[in-house]
Amino acid sequence: MNTLGLYLETTLVIPPDVDVRGFVHSLAAARTKLVWQLDQRRADLGRVLADIHRLQVHISTLARQAQQYATELITTTAHRLDPHAHRQVLTFLTHLRLQQAKMQQELQQQADHREILQQECIALQLRIEAMDNHHQDELNQFVDTVRRREANERDQEWLARRHPTPSTSMSLIKGGRI
């Protein structure tokens, strides 16, 4: 199970006494399409999560660099005063802070995109689960129909053996059963 709690495996309860080879789920193609869509959204989500991780690493690197240059600026200013070097370091620090702010904004956009993709994955999973429930319901109806038909056939055979009519008696005699 992944971090979203999504799963795709479905467990159908198939009774062993009924042959279900003739059963066809009416929504199988639609379910397959939804599974493909879910797989695509999950792949997109994986890419977004990788981008978020990359941005977080880059932002922390920029923050460390900015802290390092700020510390250097304080140290060098205390020892000697070079206005040109001081201005260059301040300009570079400003550039680092702007980059950091830009990355934070991009990180927020990716986090919003992640949230949307997670909601889409959950919605698709719920639709797939509903189709799986429908599949089980259809299978149960098929099994019930097969069992009723087999029970009716057994009843007809029993009635034919129990109360033979002239036509069934002749067919039984010709068939060699009597």
C-alpha positions as CSV (number, residue, x, y, z in Angstrom):
1,M,0.0,0.0,0.0
2,N,1.4,3.4,-0.9
3,T,1.3,6.7,1.0
4,L,-2.2,7.5,-0.4
5,G,-3.6,4.3,0.8
6,L,-4.6,3.3,-2.7
7,Y,-4.7,-0.2,-4.0
8,L,-5.9,-1.8,-7.2
9,E,-6.2,-5.4,-6.3
10,T,-9.8,-6.7,-6.3
11,T,-10.9,-9.9,-4.6
12,L,-14.0,-11.4,-6.2
13,V,-15.8,-14.1,-4.2
14,I,-16.4,-16.9,-6.7
15,P,-18.3,-19.9,-5.4
16,P,-16.6,-23.2,-6.4
17,D,-19.8,-24.9,-7.3
18,V,-20.6,-22.6,-10.3
19,D,-18.8,-22.4,-13.6
20,V,-18.3,-18.6,-14.2
21,R,-16.5,-18.9,-17.5
22,G,-19.5,-17.5,-19.4
23,F,-19.6,-14.4,-17.1
24,V,-18.6,-11.1,-18.7
25,H,-18.3,-8.0,-16.6
26,S,-20.1,-5.2,-18.4
27,L,-17.8,-2.4,-17.1
28,A,-14.4,-4.2,-17.5
29,A,-13.2,-1.9,-20.3
30,A,-14.3,1.2,-18.3
31,R,-12.5,-0.1,-15.2
32,T,-9.3,-0.8,-17.2
33,K,-9.4,2.8,-18.6
34,L,-9.8,4.1,-15.0
35,V,-6.8,2.0,-13.9
36,W,-4.7,3.4,-16.7
37,Q,-5.8,6.9,-15.7
38,L,-4.9,6.2,-12.1
39,D,-1.5,4.8,-13.1
40,Q,-0.9,8.0,-15.1
41,R,-1.9,10.3,-12.2
42,R,0.3,8.3,-9.8
43,A,3.2,8.7,-12.2
44,D,2.5,12.4,-12.4
45,L,2.4,12.5,-8.6
46,G,5.7,10.7,-8.4
47,R,7.3,13.3,-10.7
48,V,5.8,16.2,-8.7
49,L,7.1,14.6,-5.4
50,A,10.6,14.4,-7.0
51,D,10.3,18.0,-8.1
52,I,9.3,19.0,-4.6
53,H,12.2,17.2,-3.1
54,R,14.6,18.7,-5.6
55,L,13.2,22.2,-4.8
56,Q,13.5,21.6,-1.1
57,V,17.2,20.6,-1.5
58,H,17.9,23.6,-3.7
59,I,16.2,26.0,-1.3
60,S,18.2,24.7,1.7
61,T,21.4,24.9,-0.3
62,L,20.6,28.6,-1.2
63,A,19.8,29.3,2.5
64,R,23.1,27.8,3.6
65,Q,24.9,29.8,0.9
66,A,23.2,33.0,2.0
67,Q,24.0,32.3,5.6
68,Q,27.6,31.6,4.8
69,Y,28.0,34.9,2.8
70,A,26.2,36.9,5.5
71,T,28.6,35.5,8.1
72,E,31.5,36.3,5.8
73,L,30.2,39.8,5.3
74,I,30.0,40.4,9.0
75,T,33.5,39.0,9.5
76,T,35.1,41.0,6.7
77,T,33.3,44.2,7.6
78,A,34.7,43.9,11.2
79,H,38.3,43.5,9.9
80,R,38.4,46.0,7.0
81,L,36.0,48.2,5.3
82,D,36.0,47.8,1.4
83,P,32.9,49.5,0.1
84,H,33.2,47.8,-3.4
85,A,33.5,44.3,-2.0
86,H,30.8,45.0,0.6
87,R,28.4,46.1,-2.2
88,Q,29.2,43.0,-4.3
89,V,28.5,40.7,-1.3
90,L,25.2,42.5,-0.6
91,T,24.2,42.3,-4.2
92,F,25.0,38.6,-4.3
93,L,23.1,38.1,-1.0
94,T,20.1,39.9,-2.5
95,H,20.3,37.7,-5.6
96,L,20.4,34.6,-3.4
97,R,17.4,35.7,-1.4
98,L,15.4,36.5,-4.6
99,Q,16.3,33.0,-5.9
100,Q,15.2,31.5,-2.6
101,A,11.9,33.4,-2.8
102,K,11.4,32.3,-6.4
103,M,12.1,28.6,-5.4
104,Q,9.7,28.9,-2.4
105,Q,7.0,30.1,-4.8
106,E,7.7,27.3,-7.2
107,L,7.6,24.9,-4.2
108,Q,4.2,26.1,-3.2
109,Q,2.9,25.7,-6.8
110,Q,4.2,22.1,-6.8
111,A,2.7,21.4,-3.4
112,D,-0.7,22.7,-4.8
113,H,-0.2,20.5,-7.8
114,R,0.6,17.5,-5.6
115,E,-2.6,18.2,-3.6
116,I,-4.7,18.2,-6.8
117,L,-3.1,15.0,-8.1
118,Q,-3.7,13.3,-4.7
119,Q,-7.4,14.2,-4.8
120,E,-7.6,13.0,-8.4
121,C,-6.0,9.7,-7.4
122,I,-8.4,9.2,-4.5
123,A,-11.4,10.0,-6.8
124,L,-10.3,7.5,-9.4
125,Q,-9.6,4.9,-6.7
126,L,-13.1,5.4,-5.4
127,R,-14.6,5.0,-8.9
128,I,-12.6,1.8,-9.4
129,E,-13.8,0.4,-6.0
130,A,-17.3,1.2,-7.0
131,M,-16.8,-0.7,-10.3
132,D,-15.3,-3.6,-8.3
133,N,-18.4,-3.7,-6.1
134,H,-20.6,-3.6,-9.2
135,H,-18.5,-6.4,-10.7
136,Q,-19.1,-8.5,-7.6
137,D,-22.8,-7.7,-7.7
138,E,-23.0,-8.7,-11.3
139,L,-21.1,-11.9,-10.6
140,N,-23.5,-12.7,-7.7
141,Q,-26.5,-12.2,-10.0
142,F,-24.9,-14.5,-12.6
143,V,-24.2,-17.1,-10.0
144,D,-27.8,-16.9,-8.7
145,T,-29.1,-17.2,-12.2
146,V,-27.0,-20.2,-12.9
147,R,-28.0,-21.9,-9.6
148,R,-31.7,-21.2,-10.3
149,R,-31.4,-22.6,-13.8
150,E,-29.6,-25.7,-12.6
151,A,-32.2,-26.1,-9.8
152,N,-35.0,-25.9,-12.3
153,E,-33.3,-28.4,-14.5
154,R,-32.9,-30.8,-11.6
155,D,-36.6,-30.2,-10.6
156,Q,-37.7,-31.0,-14.2
157,E,-35.6,-34.1,-14.3
158,W,-37.0,-35.2,-10.9
159,L,-40.5,-34.5,-12.0
160,A,-40.0,-36.4,-15.2
161,R,-38.7,-39.4,-13.4
162,R,-41.3,-39.2,-10.7
163,H,-44.4,-38.7,-12.9
164,P,-43.6,-39.9,-16.4
165,T,-45.9,-38.6,-19.1
166,P,-46.6,-40.8,-22.2
167,S,-44.0,-38.7,-24.2
168,T,-41.4,-39.0,-21.5
169,S,-42.1,-42.7,-21.0
170,M,-41.5,-43.3,-24.7
171,S,-38.3,-41.3,-24.7
172,L,-37.1,-43.2,-21.6
173,I,-37.9,-46.6,-23.2
174,K,-36.2,-45.6,-26.4
175,G,-33.2,-44.2,-24.5
176,G,-32.9,-47.6,-22.8
177,R,-33.5,-46.3,-19.3
178,I,-36.5,-48.5,-18.6
